[in-house]
């Protein structure tokens, strides 16, 4: 439940929410890692929205997305940037534990937007034995949301 509250704060896109998010980040609960990662995602989403004017400076029109949900990260601009149509490239980002949760979620939501059999198979790679430990509980939660 804390995860959803923190995600909602990020989606409210209120720069003043950052102080409140800090309180959640320091929360000591059985789900500390998931909450901390959700705070990081929410903070990065708020900053991204401000820095890009909700995607406009990246050439993204969020109103033209195939799936209209309030996600913890926007897709990459696959409409104009060829590397973000490359499923292999997006899969590498998604599975790279060294990448930020924000970038990994951007890859996830880009794959969802591409809406192909190959992009679905790429998303499912997060759940294989080979990659399962490379993906946080939060990323697997978002994968389950996308696949549902």
C-alpha positions as CSV (number, residue, x, y, z in Angstrom):
1,X,0.0,0.0,0.0
2,X,2.9,2.4,0.7
3,X,4.2,1.6,-2.7
4,X,1.0,2.7,-4.4
5,X,0.9,5.9,-2.2
6,X,4.4,6.8,-3.2
7,X,3.8,6.1,-6.8
8,X,0.7,8.3,-6.7
9,X,2.8,11.2,-5.3
10,X,5.1,10.8,-8.3
11,X,2.1,10.9,-10.7
12,X,0.7,14.0,-9.0
13,X,3.8,15.7,-10.5
14,X,4.1,18.1,-7.6
15,X,7.7,19.3,-7.1
16,X,6.8,20.0,-3.5
17,X,6.1,16.3,-2.9
18,X,9.8,15.7,-2.9
19,X,10.1,16.5,0.8
20,X,7.2,14.0,1.6
21,X,8.8,11.4,-0.6
22,X,12.0,11.7,1.5
23,X,10.0,10.6,4.6
24,X,8.9,7.5,2.8
25,X,12.4,6.8,1.6
26,X,13.5,6.6,5.3
27,X,10.6,4.3,6.2
28,X,11.7,1.2,8.0
29,X,9.3,-1.6,7.1
30,X,9.4,-5.1,5.8
31,X,9.2,-3.7,2.2
32,X,11.9,-1.1,2.7
33,X,13.7,-1.9,-0.6
34,X,10.5,-1.7,-2.7
35,X,9.5,1.6,-1.0
36,X,13.0,3.1,-1.5
37,X,13.0,2.2,-5.2
38,X,9.4,3.5,-5.6
39,X,10.6,6.8,-4.0
40,X,13.5,7.0,-6.4
41,X,11.1,6.4,-9.3
42,X,8.7,9.0,-8.1
43,X,11.4,11.5,-7.6
44,X,12.9,10.8,-11.0
45,X,9.5,11.1,-12.7
46,X,8.8,14.5,-11.0
47,X,12.2,15.7,-12.1
48,X,11.8,14.3,-15.6
49,X,8.4,16.0,-16.0
50,X,9.9,19.3,-14.9
51,X,13.1,19.1,-17.0
52,X,11.3,17.9,-20.2
53,X,8.1,19.8,-19.8
54,X,6.3,16.5,-19.5
55,X,8.2,15.0,-22.3
56,X,7.9,17.8,-24.8
57,X,11.7,18.5,-25.0
58,X,12.2,14.8,-25.8
59,X,9.6,15.0,-28.5
60,X,7.2,12.8,-26.5
61,X,3.4,13.5,-26.5
62,X,2.1,11.4,-23.6
63,X,-1.5,12.0,-24.8
64,X,-0.7,10.0,-28.0
65,X,0.4,6.9,-26.2
66,X,-1.3,3.6,-27.0
67,X,-1.9,2.8,-23.4
68,X,-3.1,5.6,-21.2
69,X,-2.1,4.8,-17.6
70,X,-0.3,6.7,-14.9
71,X,3.0,4.9,-14.9
72,X,6.1,5.4,-12.7
73,X,8.1,6.2,-15.8
74,X,7.4,7.4,-19.4
75,X,8.4,5.4,-22.4
76,X,11.5,6.4,-24.3
77,X,10.8,8.3,-27.6
78,X,10.6,5.3,-29.9
79,X,8.6,7.4,-32.4
80,X,11.7,9.5,-33.3
81,X,14.7,7.7,-31.9
82,X,15.5,4.5,-33.8
83,X,17.4,2.8,-31.0
84,X,14.2,2.9,-28.8
85,X,12.4,0.8,-31.4
86,X,15.2,-1.8,-31.1
87,X,13.8,-4.6,-28.9
88,X,17.2,-6.0,-28.2
89,X,18.5,-2.6,-27.0
90,X,15.4,-2.1,-24.8
91,X,15.8,-5.6,-23.4
92,X,19.4,-4.9,-22.5
93,X,18.3,-1.7,-20.6
94,X,15.5,-3.6,-18.9
95,X,17.7,-6.4,-17.7
96,X,20.8,-4.3,-16.7
97,X,20.9,-4.1,-12.9
98,X,23.4,-1.2,-13.2
99,X,20.9,1.0,-14.9
100,X,18.6,3.2,-12.8
101,X,15.1,2.0,-11.9
102,X,13.8,4.9,-13.9
103,X,15.6,3.9,-17.1
104,X,14.6,0.2,-16.6
105,X,11.0,1.2,-16.2
106,X,11.2,3.5,-19.3
107,X,12.4,0.5,-21.3
108,X,9.6,-1.6,-19.8
109,X,6.9,0.9,-20.8
110,X,8.5,1.4,-24.2
111,X,8.3,-2.3,-24.8
112,X,4.6,-2.2,-23.8
113,X,3.9,0.6,-26.2
114,X,5.6,-1.2,-29.1
115,X,2.9,-3.9,-28.5
116,X,4.4,-6.7,-30.5
117,X,5.0,-10.4,-29.8
118,X,8.7,-9.7,-29.6
119,X,8.3,-6.9,-27.1
120,X,6.0,-9.1,-24.9
121,X,8.7,-11.8,-25.0
122,X,11.3,-9.3,-24.0
123,X,9.2,-8.2,-21.0
124,X,8.9,-11.8,-20.0
125,X,12.7,-12.1,-19.9
126,X,12.5,-10.5,-16.5
127,X,10.8,-13.5,-15.1
128,X,13.2,-16.2,-16.4
129,X,15.5,-18.1,-14.0
130,X,18.4,-16.5,-15.7
131,X,17.3,-12.9,-15.0
132,X,15.0,-13.2,-12.0
133,X,17.6,-12.1,-9.5
134,X,18.7,-9.2,-11.7
135,X,15.2,-7.7,-11.4
136,X,14.0,-6.1,-8.2
137,X,10.6,-6.9,-6.6
138,X,9.3,-3.5,-7.8
139,X,10.3,-4.1,-11.4
140,X,8.7,-7.6,-11.3
141,X,5.6,-5.9,-9.8
142,X,5.5,-3.4,-12.7
143,X,6.1,-6.3,-15.2
144,X,3.1,-8.1,-13.7
145,X,1.0,-4.9,-14.1
146,X,2.1,-4.6,-17.8
147,X,1.4,-8.2,-18.6
148,X,-2.0,-8.2,-16.9
